[in-house]
């Protein structure tokens, strides 16, 4: 009978450990998913901003050397992400596709001029910076007219700020929930061993000696939970990459290494602190309060 009770107790302990690891893993997975969303929000925001730019309409009768010199000047600018040159013939082909008819044949000449689309680096896609850049571009001798969508830049920046504030608020809320859930899960696991803790205390074991194996197990559980959460996150990322391959073209994978490290460290840290506090609580309880 004693052997059966010992086996049942061992099964309960293992079940408690497994349920704790699973619970912490799922909570860390949720936190990791939020981290991926935050990383992608920044990258996607920069990607959107870097597709905003200026259309520079060039003067007539520019030589190839003039155009080449202008392109070199623009590419050397700090605010330039990339440029696309469109000559008169290309502009006519684009217009022909949009109109659905050959207007050059109808007019018997091509009224369009060559142009350069200049796309900004993300940090310069702001209203104030764009206005200064516009004035600078207008002073270039080869440029006839500069056109850009100020309203689009303002709308993009306004929406990015709103989304950033919402995500920041949600992140703080989720972090609080994560800490509370992991703490409660560990407290429940330690609660099932409250009599063992009190027995060890009654036979003369010090608080540090009693806490040590529980804290070590808590740290191990946090580490394993972090690894499981990372595996789940990698599964989600692989699924996204399979269905939306262009999604990961925007990413810097060094950030993901940092994110995975934070997930593991957070799992270990919260498990360590929560386990220490839970064991300390039961060490201070009187024997009558354990029931």
N, C-alpha and C positions, 0 to 999 in steps of 0.2 A: 504493500500500500504506500509505503514511504517512497519507494522507487517511482511509482506511478505519479505521486504528487510532485516529485522532483522533476519528472519529465513534463508534466503539465505546466509547472512553473517556468521551465526552460522555454517551452513553446510560447507561453504568454510573453516572456521577455523578448524573444525573437520577433514575435508579431508586433510588439510595441515598437521595437527598433525599426522594423520594415515600414510600419504605418507612419512613423515620424519622418523617416527619410523620404517617403513618397509625398507626404504633405509639404515638407520643406521644398522638395524638388519642384512641385507644381507652382508654389508661390514664387520661387526664384525664376522659374520659367516665365511667369507673367511679368516679373520685373525685367527680365531680359528682353522680352518682346517689346516692352515699352522703350527700352534702350535702343533697340533696332529701329523703332519708329522715329525716335528722336534723331538718331544718326541720319536716317534717310530724309527726314524733314529738312535738315540743314543742307544735305547734298542736293536734294530736289529743288530747294529754294535757290541755291546758287546756280543750278542748271537752268532754271527758268530765267533768272536775272541775266545770265550770260547769253541768252537768246534774244535779249532786248538790245537794240542798237540804233544806229543812225544810218540813214540813206544819204549818201553824198552824190549829188548830180553834178557831173563834170562839164566843164566848158567845151565848146566845139573846137575842132581842129587841134586837139592835143596830140602830140607825137607819142610814139611808143616809149621813147625815153622819158618824156614828161610823166606819163602814167606810171612807168616803172619807178621813177624817183618818188612820186607821191605815195605809192604803195610802201616803199621802204620807210618813208617818213612816218606813215601811219602805224606800221608794224612795230616801229621802235618806241611808240608811245606807251607809257606805263598803263594807261587805261584800256589798251587794246587787247582783247582776247583773241580775235581772229578777224580777217577781212575777206570778203568775196567780191571780186571784180566782175562786172557784167558789162560787156561791150554793147554797141548799138544793135548789132545783129541778134545777140542773145536776148536783149530786151524786146526786140520786135517779135521774136519767136514766142516769148512768154506772153506778150500781149495778144498775139494771134490765138494762142490756146485759150486764153481767158475770154476773148470776144467771140471765138468760133469762126472768124473770117480773116482774110488777109487784107488788112487795112493799108499795108504798104503798096500793094498792087493797085488798090483803089485810089490812093493819094498820089501815087507815082513817085513817092520819095519817103524816106524814113525820118519822121519828126523827133524821134526819141534820141536821147543822149546817153552816153555811157554813164555808169554809176558804180559806186563802191558801197557795199553794206559793211559797216563797221560794228562789230559786236563787242560789248564792254565786258571787262572783268567784273565779277559779282560785286566787289566792294565799291565800285564806281557807279553802280546802277541805282543811284539816289538822285532825288530831284535837284538838290544843290549842285552836286558834281556834274550832272547832265547839262545843266545850264551853262556852267563854265566851259565844259567840253564843246558845247555847241558854238559858243563865241569863238573859241580857238579854231575850230574847224572852218568857220565862215571866213576867217582871215587867210586861209590857204589860197594862193593865187589860182590854182587849177580848179577850185570848187566854185560852181555856179550857185548851188542852193543846198541847204542842209535840212533834212526832215527827220523828225523822230516823234514818238508818241509819248508825250509827257503824262497824259492821263493813265496810260498803261503802266508806266513806271511807278506812279503814285499808288495805283490800285494794287499792284503786286506787293509793294513794300508794306502797305496797310494790312493786307491779308496775311502776309508773312508774320507781321508783329502780332496780330490777333491769334493766329494759330500757335505761335511760340508761347504766348501767355497761357493759352488753354492747356497746352501740353505740359508746361511747367507746373501749373496748378494740379493737373492730374497726376503728374509724377510725384509731387510731394504727398498727395493724398494716398497714392498707391504705396509709397514707401512706408507711410505710417501703418497702413493696413498689413503690409508684408511683415513688419516687425511685430505687430500685435498677433498675427496668425501664428508665426513661428514661435513666439514666446508662449502662447497658449498651448500649442501642440507639445512643446517640450515640458511645460508644467504638468500636463496630463500624463506624459510618459513618466516623469519623476514621481508623480502622485502615487502611481501603482507600486512604487518601491519605498514608500514612506516608512513602513514598518522595518524594512531592512536598514534604512538609514538610522532610525531610532535605536535599533538593536546594536548596531555598531557603536553608536554613541554611548550606550549604557555599559558596554564592556570596556570602555576606556579609550576608544579611537578618537583622535583629534579631528577637528573640523576639516583641516587641510587634507588629512589622510582620507577622510570620507569623501570629500569633494573631488579628489584627484581622478579616480577612475570614471566618475560620472562626467566630469569636464572633458577628459580625454575621449570618452565615447561620444560626447556631444560634438567635439571638434571633428572627429572622424565622420559622424553623421552629416555635419555641415559640409565637409569636403566631398563626400559621396553624393550628397544632394546637389551640390554645385556641378559636379561632373554629369549627373543625369540631366540636369537642366540644360547644360551646354549641348548634350547629345540631342535633346528635343529641339533646341534652337537651331542646330545644324540641319535637322530634318526639315524644319520649316523653311530655312534658307535654301536648301536644295530644291524643295518643292517650288518655291518662288522662282528660282533660277531656271528650272525646267520649263515653267509656264510663261515667265516673263524675263527672258534672257537679257533684255536691254536694261532691266532694273539694276543689275549689278555692274553695269558699265559706269555708273555714277559713283561707285563706292571706293573708299580707301580701306582695304582689308586690315590695315594696322589698327584701325579703330575697333574692329571686331575682336581682335586679340585682347585689347584693353578691356572691352566690355565683358568678355568671358572671364578675364582675370578678376574683374570687379564682382561678378556673380559668385565666383568661388570664395573670394575673400569675404564678401558680405554673408554668405552662408555660414562660413566658419566663425566669423566675428559674432553674429547674432546668436548662433547656437552656443558659443562659449559663454557669452554674457548671460543669456537666458538660463542655461543650465546652472551656472554658478549661483544666480539669484534664487532659482527654484530650490536647490539643495540647501542653501543657507536658510531659506524660509522654514523648511522642515526640520532643520537642526535646532531652530529656536522654538519650535512648537513643543508644548507639553504632551506627555503621553496620552492624556485623556482627550486632547484635541485631535488626535489622529483618526478617531473613529467617526 
